[in-house]
């Protein structure tokens, strides 16, 4: 049966789905709180330790579960109701935020508390991400998937504009506990939306197959599908070298530009504004898979822009470059997500998206550890130069490999 004509332009088509509208509204509220907590957590660690290395260690522990457990999370996302999994993971993250708020407000917070809470968040997020990615695809269908991914990215990064700015004001006026408390309350919106939704994200039938064989099936598919493999390596390089914003931006704001929490939040907002533009630019490309060159070119610009921050001393120019960083970074990452979602068979989506998130978020601990260690020894400017050049060279090498592979023999 033919689908009725869309009443909304292509970039907004996914909003015709009632459940997607509910999910998006809940996510917007919750993500503002999440970005407030991200800023508050980074600032709190610097206040407690004044150590770039220890800030990087928090990022390492927060993303380490994604590296170690993502394959299992992908299988669980394919085996169980995705809506119920998301209600569980969002509830755990709400409790984690509330615990941090209480520790800070009562004056009992210590660095090891932040390490434990970051690990708890990472465990919940490891299960949440592949379930959420696969759930959105089932919610809207392939015909609206590009629109849904782009709108999700726009919401995520729109919250990155509002959240850090709100966090900067809240921290300056009331302290970091307020940002953690607001995040805890914000989860009510997305949990309520999930409860109200009709889409279940029903599990597929697995028969008597063992988890190990299902994981192997997903890995073999990725290794035997050249487009999937190339995009995974692209995500890997960008994640390790160029996507360590939670470590680099607070250090850059404070140590390179001499800014306080408010200045830091404005730089994060500039990053988020660029990212919203990148998400919408991706949506404007239409409903098909983005071309490989449309992912590689902005990744090269991202590496160049990151390296250029090392020589910038003006706050205004730094903010402008961060707009470019945000635009190209989210275009690459959301485009990679779209490419995988539109390539993979439905029955493998949870496992391939868990593999995608393993190289994106799971490799972030290495990036965070590298950045924190380099900044501790050589300073943030040298670190940005090294990371930007490493990312640039890696993506250039990947581009050359892809060209050689496609050359007629």
PEMO-V454108 format. One record per residue. N is the residue number from 0. PSI is psi in whole degrees, 0 to 359 (NA if undefined). Layout:
BEGIN
N/PSI
N/PSI
END
This chain:
BEGIN
0/133
1/142
2/144
3/150
4/144
5/139
6/353
7/152
8/158
9/311
10/339
11/6
12/324
13/338
14/351
15/343
16/122
17/313
18/323
19/323
20/317
21/313
22/317
23/317
24/315
25/320
26/320
27/313
28/313
29/320
30/330
31/316
32/321
33/318
34/327
35/317
36/322
37/314
38/313
39/321
40/316
41/316
42/323
43/317
44/318
45/323
46/321
47/326
48/334
49/36
50/115
51/323
52/315
53/330
54/316
55/326
56/323
57/315
58/323
59/311
60/330
61/327
62/353
63/320
64/328
65/324
66/317
67/330
68/5
69/323
70/317
71/321
72/321
73/320
74/317
75/322
76/329
77/337
78/333
79/167
80/120
81/326
82/317
83/324
84/318
85/322
86/319
87/311
88/321
89/325
90/319
91/317
92/328
93/317
94/321
95/316
96/320
97/322
98/318
99/318
100/317
101/317
102/317
103/316
104/325
105/356
106/20
107/358
108/138
109/165
110/320
111/333
112/316
113/321
114/316
115/315
116/324
117/323
118/318
119/314
120/317
121/321
122/314
123/319
124/330
125/321
126/327
127/316
128/306
129/325
130/318
131/317
132/313
133/325
134/317
135/318
136/318
137/329
138/315
139/342
140/163
141/331
142/338
143/14
144/318
145/317
146/316
147/316
148/317
149/319
150/321
151/318
152/320
153/319
154/314
155/315
156/338
157/320
158/330
159/333
160/310
161/315
162/306
163/321
164/316
165/322
166/318
167/317
168/316
169/317
170/317
171/326
172/319
173/351
174/170
175/335
176/325
177/316
178/318
179/320
180/318
181/320
182/317
183/316
184/326
185/336
186/340
187/322
188/312
189/326
190/318
191/319
192/317
193/321
194/324
195/348
196/153
197/329
198/131
199/333
200/53
201/145
202/152
203/162
204/130
205/350
206/225
207/16
208/142
209/156
210/323
211/319
212/327
213/321
214/316
215/322
216/317
217/318
218/316
219/320
220/316
221/317
222/331
223/1
224/102
225/319
226/316
227/315
228/315
229/315
230/325
231/317
232/323
233/313
234/320
235/310
236/316
237/319
238/314
239/318
240/331
241/356
242/30
243/50
244/324
245/339
246/313
247/319
248/315
249/322
250/319
251/317
252/314
253/313
254/330
255/322
256/351
257/32
258/159
259/193
260/325
261/317
262/319
263/315
264/325
265/322
266/319
267/324
268/321
269/317
270/315
271/322
272/317
273/321
274/323
275/316
276/320
277/320
278/317
279/326
280/321
281/318
282/327
283/345
284/344
285/194
286/0
287/178
288/138
289/144
290/152
291/319
292/334
293/347
294/323
295/320
296/309
297/334
298/323
299/319
300/322
301/316
302/318
303/317
304/320
305/314
306/325
307/336
308/336
309/335
310/3
311/131
312/348
313/131
314/315
315/317
316/322
317/317
318/320
319/318
320/324
321/333
322/316
323/317
324/314
325/317
326/306
327/323
328/313
329/330
330/317
331/311
332/317
333/324
334/321
335/318
336/312
337/315
338/316
339/315
340/324
341/356
342/323
343/144
344/152
345/320
346/347
347/4
348/314
349/320
350/320
351/323
352/330
353/325
354/319
355/314
356/335
357/316
358/337
359/294
360/329
361/332
362/352
363/327
364/322
365/319
366/316
367/319
368/318
369/312
370/315
371/319
372/315
373/317
374/325
375/323
376/320
377/352
378/160
379/328
380/313
381/321
382/315
383/320
384/314
385/313
386/316
387/315
388/320
389/317
390/318
391/313
392/319
393/313
394/322
395/318
396/319
397/321
398/317
399/317
400/317
401/319
402/315
403/322
404/325
405/354
406/132
407/140
408/NA
END
